[in-house]
Amino acid sequence: MEAILQPWPWYVTGPLIALVMFLLIWFGREFGMSANLRTMCAMSGAGKKAKFFDYNWKEQKWNLVVVLGAIIGGFIAVFYLSKPIDIDLAADTVAALQSFGWDNIGDSLVPGEIYSADAVMSFKGIAVLVLGGFFVGFGARYAGGCTSGHAISGLSNLQLPSLVAVIGFFIGGLIMTHFILPLIFG
């Protein structure tokens, strides 16, 4: 049980992800979480209103099982298999977050200053969620897939558009971290 409660090292999880990707390629499947949003819309009849959703969604039912597994697995991991641990952050990161007025940095995976009920229900919290959700949704559609689809599935299939998308994701993350986040919380 102790081995399950500890974070797994990259040399265990990396090959496991590679094995899953090999199996998906072997069976002619492509993995991606955001594609399930299209599948759910097609299931609910959106194909009658928009051609984009008019396709044989039944071929993608297996990917909905992946989403269900991610939800159930996440729930089990958080509520039954998590041990509270301090996160070892770089001193520069701690200093930057302290400059925002944040406390308890590294005490949890998600900062309470963004994810607590009070923070989420504030005007700033709702604005960040709505705008962030819009940009993530728009970006995933514009890029032809989400980070998991491009970075895991697309790169393992050696797709050049996925490499371009992943580079764009990293650049966007750097811009968010170094420019936008300080404007919002600084």
Secondary structure, DSSP 8 states (H G I E B T S, - for coil): -HHHHS---HHHHHHHHHHHHHHHHHTT----STHHHHHHHHHTTGGGT-GGG-S-GGGGHHHHHHHHHHHHHHHHHHHHS---------HHHHHHHHHTT--STTSSSS-HHHHSHHHHTSHHHHHHHHHHHHHHHHHHHHTTS-HHIIIIIIHHTT-HHHHHHHHHHHHHHHHIIIIIHHHHH-
